Amino acid sequence: MAYNGPLLKLSDYKWRIPKGYKPGMRVDGIVFATEEMIEEIRHDDSLEQVANVATLPGIVGASYAMPDIHLGYGFAIGGVAAVDVEEGVISPGGVGYDIGCGVRLLRTDLKEEEVRPKLKELADQLFRDVPTGVGKGGRIRLTARETTAVLERGAHWAVEQGYGWPEDLATTEEGARFRQADPDQVSQQARNRGADQLGTLGSGNHFLEVQVVDRIYRQEVADRFGLGELGTVTVMIHSGSRGLGYQVCHDFLRVMQRAIQRYGLNLPDRQLACTPLQSPEGRDYSGAMTAAANFAWANRQAMAHWAREAFARVFGTTARQLQMIQVYDVAHNIAKWEEHEIDGERRRVVVHRKGATRSFPPGHPEVPEKYRDIGQPVLVPGDMGRASYVLVGTPTAMRESFGSTCHGAGRRLSRKAAVRELRGVDLRQRLEQEGIYVRAQSAHLLAEEAPEAYKDVGEVTEACEGAGLSLRVVRLRPIAVIKG
């Protein structure tokens, strides 16, 4: 269904759904997009979801939507909502099923001309070394005790086992570990699903890409990120908490849907199932959700380690000699306890970011020390036929969106619609003609994730920059894609 409600233009990149639009709205809805994007965004119910989120108890500021917004479960994907820690609620739909899903970026000293002659060999090695696919088991088999350790320690556990370098932890959001994680709240079924999935890519829009810096927007910042030379080869990994995180979300949606009436919550959509943050259910979900996020950080840590090994094997050297340094790792499906200024006072809030990326400015204490004077790297993956982007956080984002920006291109076609539209097209051959070598488990999956299924990530990042939520630093063009 199309959205036909009010949408007031505040600027070329900012729109408002007034809180009087729907009974129970406590704040406005704010949408960041260009006029052209708004016309497409209106075609589904995602703006209704933005208005629905505005009814949540304890919500402050506004219910926000990024330019890559599209329909999700309860919350729109691309949605951001902050709630007061004492009076607010927490909603699994505001985090999503793939808890802790995010992006990790490695840079190298290699240039495109060095990699091209070995590109097929490299992609095949990465495809062998990094397990992919729905339900795909990995190279690590966790015991019950090891699973608990991963849920407690995140990527720290992986590094302690030899998967990666200690300095990776310093350039991972939250220091690669939520300390408030409570593994006891993760069900046995979720643990069982995750026991053989650590270090696996998964399916859907997840990927491992070999990319090339092909445009630089801000030279000084690009230099600091190690991306300041055109032709520099990078590795981007997009994945999350796999079946473990999915099961945690499923488990707590059931718990909270049963608890809605007990807490007297009147919600416009049962998919917004939530409980007060300070309730037993809210605290239990918080503990399980942060534990699943720790699993996601450990998952990307292990895959980054195997990607380094694959490069070293193909190029006959070591990852250290190739300078395969981690630029950053950031989640875009998460709820985080943060401090923000609201109506002139500092308040502790929980920020739900579902398909939205943290975008903290220079000087913020949660930005890694090596980047603190320039701002947090923002990693925005695109589709496999077009570019991904690295941006940097801004002070405006702190004022306008609780330090948040876009997370990707955003779907414009459902998976079924994409398959219908691409019927008869040899997508693999088309991409290879464009210089992009693809390894994937199936042609059907490629069609589901075709460039046509997504908005143009260049337009999305341009809108975020226009709104002041993040600033573009470099564009990364894919040359090899690994899909589940």
N, C-alpha and C positions, 0 to 999 in steps of 0.2 A: 504493500500500500504506500501511496505517496503521502508526504507530509504537507498539509494544507494550513497549518497553524501560523501564527504570527512569527515573523523573523525580521527584526529591525536592524538596518545597516548602521553600524557605528563608525566604521572606517572601511577602507578598501580591503582589509583583511580580518575584520571583526564584526560579528553579528550577535544579536541578543534575542533570546526567547524570554519575554517578560514573565515574571513569576505569577502574574495573574492569569496566565494562559490555562492552567490546569489546577483544579482544587487540590490543596495540600502542598503546592510548591512553596518551599521556604526561601529559595534563592532563585535568581535568574539562571537561565542557560546561556552560556557564551560559546560561540562557535568561531573558530579561526579558519578562514577559507577565503578564496577569491570569489568574485561573483560567478565566474564560470563554474567553479567547483560546487558552489551552492546549488546550482541547477541540477547537477548530478546527485548531490547528497540528498536532495528532496525526494528522490525516487524510491527510497525505502523507509523503514520505520525508525531509522537510527536517531533522528531528531526527536521523535516521541520518547525514545529511551533517554535522551539527554534531559527532557522535561521530567520523566519519571524519577530519575536519579535525584533531581532537585527536591523531591519530597522526603528524602531520607532524614530521619531524626539526627540532629547534631551537625548537619552539613553547614559549612561556612564558605564565604566567598561566593562561589557560583558552581554550577555543574558545567564542566568544560568539555569541549570536543575539539580534537585536532583536525587538520586538513585531511588526514587519511581515514577519517571516521567511516565506519560501515556497521551494519547490523551485527549484534553479538548476543550473548546470553545475558539477559538482564541489563547490564551496562552495554552501551555501544563499544565496539572496538575502536580505540582512539579516544576513550573517555577518561577524565580525571575528576576525582572528587575528594575533598579533604573534609574530615569530620573531627569535631572536638574530642579529645581523648576521654573526657569525663562524661559528656552527654551524648556522644555519637555512637553509631553502630558500625559493625564491620560486615561486609557482604562478600561471599565467595565469588559472586558474579562480577564484582568490581576488581577482581584479580584475574579471573579466568581459569580454565581447566589446566592450561600448561603453566603452572606456577613457576615463576623464576625464569621463564623463557626470555632469552636475550641474545646479545651479540658479543663476540670476542674478535678482536682484530690484532693480527701479528704483522709486522713489517719485516722486510728483508733487505739485504744489500744487493740482491739480484736485480737486473734490469730485464725488460721484456725481451730484448734481442738475445739475451742469454738463455731465457726460458723457452722461447718458441721452438727451438729445435728438439727439445725434450718434453714438450707439453703433453703429448699423448702418453708417454711413459710416466710422467709425473702424475697425471690424472688417474691413470690405471693403478699406480702405486697407492695413491690416496684412497681410491675406491676399495682396494684390498685391505688397507690398514685401518680405516675408520669405518666400523660397522654402520649400516644404514637400514632403513625400512621399518614398517609398522611391526611392532612386537619383536624386532630383531634383537637377538641376544648378542652380547658384546664379548670382549676379550677378558673382562674382569668378572669373576663370580664371587659375590660378596657373601660372607657368612653373616649370621644374625648379629654377631658382635660388630663386624665391620660395617654393616648397614647402619647401626646405631651411631658409630663413629663418624660416618659420612654425614648423617643427619645433624650431628652436633657440630662438626668441624668444617664442613663444606670443602672448599678447594684446599684448605690447609691439610686435610687428610690425604688428598691426592698427591700433593707435593711431598709430604712425608713418606709416601710410598714410592717416590721417584718419578712421578708423572709431572714433569715440568720443573720450573726454576723458582726458588724462593722469592725472587723479585717480582714474579707474576702477581703475587698476592697484593703488593702495594699498588698495582694499577688495576685492581678489580674493585668494583663498587662494594661498599660496606666492608672493605678489607677482606673480601671473599668469604665472609662468614657472618651470619646473624647469630649473635651470642644469646639472644632470648629464645632460640629454637628449643622446642620440647619434643624430642623423639617419642616420648611415651604417648603422645596424642596421634601418632601415625599408625593406622590400623595394620594388622598383620597382612591383610590382603594387599594394601599399598606396598608394604615392605616386600612381599613376594613378587609383586610386579616389577619392582625396581632392582631385585637382587642380581639379575643378569643384564641390566640395561645401562649400567654406568659406563660412559665412554661410547655412547651410541647416538647417531644423528637423528633417527626418527624419520618420519615421512612428512607429507603435506608441504608447507612452505619452508620447512627447514632445509638448510643446505650448508655445504662447505664450498667456498669459491676461491680460486686463484684470480687475483685482480691486479690491475695496473693503475697507478696514479696517472690520470690523463688530463686533469685540469687542476690548477691551484688558484684559489680565491684569496687566501690570506697567507702570504709567504712566511711571515714571522711565526705564526702559529703552526703552520705546516712543518716548518723546520723543527720546532719543539716536539712535535708528535713523531718526528722521524720520517715524514712524508713529503719533504720539501723539494724532491727532484722528480721531474716528469719521467715516467717509465719505471718508477720503483714498483717492484712486485710485492703484493700483500696477500695475506690469507685471512678470509673472514669466515667465522663459524657461527651459524644461527641455529640454536637448539634450546631445549629446556629441561624439564624434570621428568619427561617421558611418562611411562605408565604410572609411576609412583605419584607424581603430582596430579595427574588426572584423577586417580582414585581418591586422593585427599580431598579434592574439590567435590567429587561425587559424594563422598561420605558426609561431608559437612553441609552440603546443600540439603540432604535428607534430614540431618539433625536440625538445621535452622528452619526448614519448612514446617517441621512439627512444632517448633518453639514460637512461631510468629504470634499465635493467638495468646500464648501464655504471657508474652510481654506487651500485649495490647497494641501491636504494630499494624497499622492500616496501610497496606502497600498497594499501589496501582497495578503491580505485576508480580505474580508469585516468583518469577525468576529473580527478583530482587531480594529474595530470602536473606534475612540478616538477623542479628541479635545485638544487644548493646555490647560495646567493647569490653565493659567491665563485668559482663555476665560470665558464668562458668563456660557457656558455649562459646562466647566471644573470645575468652582467654584460651580455650582449648584450640579453637581454629587458628588463632594467632600463633600458637606454639607449633601446630602442625604445618601451617603455611610457611613459616620461616624455616622450618626443618626441610620442607620440600625445596625451598629456594636454595638452601645449602647443597642439596643433592644436585640441583641444576648447575651451580657453580663448579662443583666437583666434576660433573659430566663434561662441561666445556673444557675444564682443565685437562682431563685425560685426552680428549680429542685433539687439543692443541699440541699435546706432547707427541701423539702419533703423527700429526701433520708435520711437526719438526723432524721426526725420524724419517718420514717418507722423503722430504726434501733432501735430507742429509744423504740418504741412500742413493737417490737419483743423481745428485751432483757430486758424490764421492768425497764428502767433507763432513763437517759437523754443523749442527744448528747454531752453535756459538760462533763459528767462523762465518756463517751466513748472516749473522746478526739478526736472527729471528726473534726480535724483541716484541713483547706484548705492548701494544699501544694502550688498550683499555678493554674492559669487559663491563657491560652494563645490562641490567635486566629491564624489560619493558612490560612484564606482567607481575605486579608486586603491590603490596601495601606496606608503607614505611612510616615509622614514627619520626616526625621531623618538627622543627620549630620554624614558624613563619610569622611575619608581621601581618596582623589583621586589624583593620580599623585603628591603626596607630599603636597597637600593643603586641608584644611577642606572645604567641600562644603555641602550646604543644598540640599537634594534630596528627592524625593518621591519614596519609595521602594514598588513595587508591589510584594506581596507574595501570589501566588495562589497554595495552596497545599504545602506550605512551612512554617516553623516555625522560629520565631525569636530565635537567639542563641547568646545572648550578654554575654560578658566575665566578670570576676571579675573586680570590680572597676568602671563599667559603671554606670553613674548616673541614668539610667532608670531601673536598676535592683533593686528590693525591698531592703530596708535597711537591713532586716534580712539575706539576701543572698548576699549582695554586695561584700563581701570579697571572696566568692567562685564561684559566677557566677549565671546566670539565669537558673532556672529549664526549661528543654525542655521536653514536654509531647508528646509521639509518640504512638498513639493507633495502635494495630495490628488487626487481624481478631478474630472472636469469638472462634476459636479453638486453637489459639496459643497466644503468649505473647504480651503484650504492654511493653513499655520501658520508663524510666525516664532517661534523659541525662542532661548534663550541658553545658552551652555556653563556647566558647573559644575565645582567641585573634585571632587565625588563621581564624575563621569565619569572623571576622571584616575585615581582609585583603583580604580574598578569595571570599566571597559571600555576602558582605554587611550584615554580622551578621545573616546569614540564614542557616538552615539545613532542613532535611526531615520532613515530617508531618505524615507519616504513612507507611503502607505496599505498597500501590499503586496497582491498579487493574491490573491483567494479563488476565482476561476474562471479556467480557461484561456481563451484567446481563442475557441477553438471552442465551449466550453461557454457562454460569454457570448453568442455569436451565436445558439446554439440557444435560450437562455433569453429572448432579446429578439426572437425571430422574430415578426413582425407588429406590433411596437411602433415607432411613429414617434418615435424618440428626440430628433431635432432639434426636433420640434414640442413634445414634453414639456418639454425644457429651456427653450425659448423661453417657454412658459407660466409657467415659474419665474423668468423675467426674465434668462435667460442666452442671449445671441445666439451662434450657432455657425457657423463656417465650416470646412468639412472637405472633403477630396478625395472621400470616399465615405461612404455610409450604412453600408456594411459595417464600415469602420474605427470608426465611432461605436459600433456595437454591441460590437465587440471591447473598447472602452475605456469602456463604460458604467459608471456608478456601482455597479451591481450586481456588477461583476466585481472590485471592490476591497473591502477591509476599510474600516471607518470610521476615517478618519485622526484624528478627534477622540479616539477610544478609544486609538489607537496613541500619540498624543502625551501623553494623560493617563497611560498606563502608563509612558512614559519619564520623565514628571515624578514619578510615584509612586516610581520606582526611583532618582530623583535624577540621571538622566543628562543632563537638560536641563530648562529651565523655560520654560513658555509665556509669550510676550510679547504677540502679537496673533494674531487670526484674520482671514484674508483670504477674502472670499466672491467667487466668480467672477461677472462680468457679461458677459464676452465670451470665447470660446474659439476659438483657431486651431489646427487639427489637420492633420497631413499626410494 
